[in-house]
């Protein structure tokens, strides 16, 4: 009986056990397939992560900047002008080859002079004034002088390179000085507000009302009366121009800081007890830098024009030193040069145009690249 019962129990439990084994096998297979699917998804995600790179803000700005063809053109122009001005004289330099001698061309001016003696008698003399001219005055373009020479016998191409040094360096110095003063006073006005802001803004209003060109003419006349060295006079004039030009940058910085000082990170900096200088120059000013960079780049073009204008009016660099504006000034002294010697004054004019265009193209490119709303 017991044997029959066990046999009957095995026969009864056999199908149930086989079904349980099959269910377990199916469940294990499903788990293995699910694990393989998860692993495959992870492998695919890792492969995507390797192909996708997260760009830093600086690299994003650089990428947007170099996507603009005008930005690249402007950058190439400015780099070419800098190389031309600073490295050009190493290759081509005719500055020291200018010669003057009494055997060169001599211009004679005659004038009748009338004198009276004590008796009232009248005597008329013919006065002859001889002036020795440079041997190579207004020489044509040739192998010795690529762009010829000017009225003083100086090589135009060499003066063009040395003039670029002065024009570009003065513009850079003036723009950096204007930016420094603007950030300093604009940051103080925007952060402290109230009476400090009121005083600084009224000073800005007064300086912005000053007509710059007439004042520069007066200052240039004073420099003449004080016998200021012509080599340094343009630097003093640009320093004075800097003093009256910083209010625009100060207003830009003040407006940005008035907005930024109410942000959450500034509230946190206030709660942490940071010093005023640290809050202004470490947390506020860096957030204004994109606008400042664009403003500086665009201001470089206007500074070059200002320097050229002052030099053209005779207030800038004086001979034998050269600046692009000074080289164009020669047409006001001798109309014959303007009409017949284009090689003397057109090249510096083209250099001024190229420099202004280059800085403006770079400024436009930076403005688009630093725009936080840009998606491309």
C-alpha positions in Angstrom: 0.0 0.0 0.0 2.8 2.4 1.0 4.7 1.7 -2.2 1.5 2.2 -4.3 0.8 5.5 -2.5 4.4 6.8 -3.1 4.2 5.8 -6.8 0.8 7.5 -7.1 2.2 10.7 -5.4 5.2 10.8 -7.8 2.9 10.3 -10.7 0.7 13.1 -9.5 3.5 15.5 -8.6 5.5 14.9 -11.8 3.7 17.4 -14.1 3.6 20.0 -11.3 7.4 19.8 -10.8 8.1 20.0 -14.5 5.9 23.0 -14.8 7.7 24.7 -11.9 11.1 24.0 -13.4 9.9 25.4 -16.7 8.6 28.6 -15.0 11.8 29.1 -13.1 13.8 28.6 -16.4 11.6 31.2 -18.2 11.9 33.6 -15.3 15.7 33.3 -15.3 15.8 33.7 -19.0 13.8 36.9 -18.7 16.1 38.3 -16.0 19.1 37.5 -18.1 17.6 39.2 -21.2 16.6 42.2 -19.1 20.2 42.5 -17.7 21.6 42.2 -21.2 19.2 45.0 -22.4 20.3 47.3 -19.5 23.9 46.6 -20.2 23.5 47.3 -23.9 21.7 50.6 -23.1 24.5 51.6 -20.8 27.1 50.7 -23.4 25.2 52.8 -25.9 25.0 55.7 -23.5 28.7 55.5 -22.7 29.4 55.5 -26.5 27.3 58.7 -26.8 29.1 60.3 -23.9 32.4 59.7 -25.6 31.1 61.4 -28.8 29.5 64.4 -27.0 31.8 66.9 -25.4 30.7 69.6 -23.0 32.2 72.9 -24.0 33.3 75.5 -21.4 31.9 79.0 -21.7 35.2 80.3 -23.0 35.4 77.6 -25.8 31.8 78.3 -26.7 32.6 82.0 -27.1 35.7 81.2 -29.2 33.7 78.8 -31.3 31.0 81.4 -32.0 33.6 84.1 -32.7 35.6 82.1 -35.2 32.4 81.1 -37.0 32.0 84.7 -38.2 33.9 85.4 -41.3 34.0 89.1 -40.6 35.5 88.4 -37.2 38.3 86.4 -38.7 38.9 89.1 -41.4 39.1 91.8 -38.6 41.5 89.6 -36.6 43.7 89.0 -39.6 43.8 92.7 -40.5 44.9 93.8 -36.9 47.5 91.0 -36.6 48.9 92.0 -40.0 49.1 95.7 -39.0 50.8 94.8 -35.8 53.4 92.5 -37.6 53.9 95.2 -40.2 54.5 97.9 -37.7 56.7 96.1 -35.2 58.5 93.5 -37.3 58.5 95.3 -40.7 61.5 97.6 -39.9 63.6 94.5 -39.1 63.3 93.6 -42.8 63.0 97.0 -44.5 64.4 100.1 -42.9 65.5 103.1 -44.9 65.1 105.6 -42.0 68.8 106.1 -41.5 69.6 106.4 -45.2 68.1 109.9 -45.6 70.8 112.4 -46.5 70.9 116.1 -46.7 73.7 118.2 -48.2 74.4 121.6 -49.6 75.0 120.0 -53.0 71.5 118.9 -53.4 68.6 120.9 -54.8 68.6 124.6 -53.8 65.5 126.7 -53.9 65.9 130.5 -54.3 63.4 133.0 -53.1 63.8 136.6 -54.1 62.2 139.6 -52.5 62.7 143.4 -52.8 63.6 145.1 -49.6 63.3 148.9 -49.2 65.2 150.8 -46.5 65.5 154.4 -45.6 68.6 156.1 -44.1 68.6 159.0 -41.7 68.4 161.6 -44.5 65.2 160.0 -45.8 66.9 158.6 -48.8 65.3 155.4 -50.2 67.3 152.3 -51.1 65.9 149.2 -52.7 67.7 145.9 -52.5 66.9 142.5 -54.0 67.2 139.9 -51.3 68.0 136.3 -52.4 67.2 133.6 -49.9 68.6 130.2 -50.7 67.2 127.1 -49.0 68.9 123.7 -49.3 66.5 120.9 -50.0 67.0 117.1 -49.4 68.6 115.3 -52.3 65.7 112.8 -52.5 62.8 115.1 -51.8 59.5 113.6 -53.2 61.5 110.8 -54.9 59.3 108.5 -57.0 58.6 104.9 -56.1 61.6 102.7 -57.0 63.8 99.9 -55.7 65.4 102.1 -53.1 62.1 103.6 -51.8 59.1 101.3 -52.2 56.6 104.1 -51.7 58.9 107.0 -52.6 59.9 109.8 -50.2 58.0 112.8 -48.7 58.8 116.5 -48.8 61.5 116.0 -46.1 63.2 113.2 -48.1 62.1 110.5 -45.7 61.2 107.1 -46.9 57.3 106.8 -46.8 57.2 103.0 -46.3 59.5 103.2 -43.3 57.6 106.1 -41.8 54.4 104.1 -42.3 55.7 101.2 -40.2 57.0 103.5 -37.4 53.8 105.5 -37.6 51.8 102.4 -37.0 53.7 101.7 -33.8 52.8 105.1 -32.4 49.2 105.1 -33.6 48.3 101.6 -32.4 50.2 101.8 -29.1 48.6 105.2 -28.2 45.1 103.8 -29.0 45.7 100.7 -26.9 47.0 102.7 -23.9 44.2 105.2 -24.1 41.5 102.5 -24.3 42.9 100.6 -21.4 43.2 103.8 -19.3 39.6 104.7 -20.2 38.3 101.3 -19.2 40.2 101.3 -15.9 38.8 104.6 -14.9 35.3 103.6 -16.1 35.3 100.4 -14.2 36.7 102.0 -11.0 34.2 104.9 -10.8 31.3 103.0 -12.4 31.7 100.1 -10.0 31.8 102.4 -7.0 28.8 104.4 -8.1 26.7 101.3 -9.0 27.5 99.4 -5.8 27.2 102.1 -3.2 24.5 104.2 -4.8 22.8 107.1 -3.0 25.1 110.1 -2.6 28.2 108.5 -4.0 26.3 107.6 -7.1 24.9 111.1 -7.4 28.3 112.8 -7.1 30.0 110.5 -9.6 27.2 110.7 -12.1 27.1 114.5 -11.9 30.9 114.6 -12.6 30.2 112.3 -15.6 27.6 114.7 -16.9 30.0 117.7 -16.6 32.8 115.8 -18.4 30.4 114.7 -21.2 29.4 118.3 -21.8 33.0 119.4 -22.5 33.6 119.8 -26.3 36.7 117.6 -26.7 38.1 119.0 -30.0 38.2 122.7 -29.0 39.7 121.8 -25.6 42.3 119.7 -27.3 43.2 122.6 -29.6 43.6 124.9 -26.6 45.7 122.3 -24.8 47.9 121.8 -27.9 48.5 125.6 -28.0 49.5 125.5 -24.4 52.0 122.7 -25.1 53.5 124.8 -27.8 54.0 127.7 -25.5 55.5 125.4 -22.8 57.9 123.9 -25.4 56.8 120.3 -24.7 59.0 117.7 -26.5 57.2 116.8 -29.7 58.0 113.1 -29.1 55.8 113.0 -26.0 53.2 115.6 -26.8 50.7 113.2 -28.4 50.9 111.0 -25.3 50.0 113.9 -23.1 47.1 114.9 -25.4 45.8 111.3 -25.4 46.1 111.3 -21.6 43.9 114.4 -21.5 41.5 112.8 -23.9 41.3 109.8 -21.6 40.5 112.0 -18.7 37.4 113.4 -20.4 36.4 110.1 -22.1 35.8 107.6 -19.2 32.2 108.7 -18.3 30.7 106.6 -21.1 32.3 103.4 -19.7 31.5 104.4 -16.2 27.8 104.7 -17.1 27.9 101.2 -18.8 29.5 99.6 -15.7 27.1 101.4 -13.3 24.0 100.2 -15.1 25.1 96.6 -15.1 26.1 96.6 -11.5 22.8 98.1 -10.4 21.2 95.1 -11.9 23.7 92.5 -10.8 23.9 93.6 -7.1 20.3 92.4 -6.5 21.0 88.8 -7.7 21.0 85.8 -5.3 24.7 85.3 -5.4 25.3 88.8 -4.2 22.9 88.3 -1.4 24.9 85.2 -0.4 28.2 87.1 -0.6 26.7 89.7 1.6 25.6 87.1 4.1 29.1 85.5 4.1 30.6 88.8 5.1 32.9 89.4 2.1 34.7 92.7 1.9 33.3 95.5 -0.4 36.3 95.4 -2.8 36.0 91.6 -3.1 32.3 91.8 -3.9 32.8 94.6 -6.5 35.9 93.4 -8.3 35.6 89.6 -7.9 31.8 89.0 -8.2 30.4 92.1 -10.0 33.0 93.3 -12.4 33.7 89.8 -13.9 30.1 89.6 -14.9 30.4 93.0 -16.7 33.5 91.9 -18.6 31.7 90.7 -21.8 30.1 94.1 -22.3 33.5 95.8 -21.4 35.4 93.7 -23.9 33.0 94.7 -26.7 33.1 98.3 -25.7 36.9 98.3 -25.6 37.2 96.7 -29.0 34.9 99.2 -30.6 36.6 102.1 -28.8 40.0 101.2 -30.3 38.7 102.3 -33.7 37.5 105.6 -32.4 40.7 106.2 -30.6 42.7 105.7 -33.7 40.5 108.2 -35.5 41.0 110.7 -32.6 44.8 110.3 -32.7 44.8 110.7 -36.5 42.6 113.8 -36.2 44.9 115.4 -33.6 48.0 114.6 -35.7 46.3 115.9 -38.9 45.6 119.2 -37.1 49.3 119.4 -36.2 48.7 118.6 -32.5 50.2 115.2 -32.5 53.6 113.7 -33.3 55.9 116.1 -35.0 58.7 115.4 -37.5 61.0 113.6 -37.7 58.7 111.2 -35.7 55.8 109.7 -37.6 52.2 108.8 -37.0 49.6 108.0 -39.6 47.7 111.2 -39.0 50.9 113.3 -39.2 51.8 111.7 -42.5 48.4 112.9 -43.9 48.9 116.3 -42.5 51.4 117.1 -45.2 48.6 117.7 -47.7 47.6 120.8 -45.7 51.1 122.3 -46.1 51.6 121.7 -49.8 48.5 121.3 -52.0 50.8 120.1 -54.8 51.5 117.0 -52.8 47.8 116.2 -52.5 47.3 116.6 -56.3 50.4 114.9 -57.7 52.0 112.7 -55.0 49.3 110.1 -54.0 52.0 107.8 -52.7 52.8 110.1 -49.8 49.3 110.4 -48.2 47.1 107.6 -49.5 49.0 104.7 -47.7 48.6 106.1 -44.2 45.0 106.8 -44.9 44.4 103.2 -46.0 46.2 102.0 -42.8 43.8 104.1 -40.7 40.8 102.7 -42.6 42.0 99.1 -42.2 42.7 99.5 -38.5 39.3 101.0 -37.8 37.5 98.4 -39.9 39.5 95.6 -38.2 38.6 96.7 -34.7 35.0 97.2 -35.6 34.8 93.7 -37.2 36.3 92.2 -34.1 34.0 94.1 -31.8 30.9 93.0 -33.8 32.1 89.4 -33.6 32.7 89.5 -29.9 29.3 91.1 -29.3 27.6 88.2 -31.1 29.8 85.6 -29.5 29.2 86.9 -25.9 25.5 87.2 -26.4 23.9 84.8 -23.8 20.8 84.5 -25.8 22.6 83.2 -28.8 22.0 79.5 -29.5 24.5 79.0 -32.3 
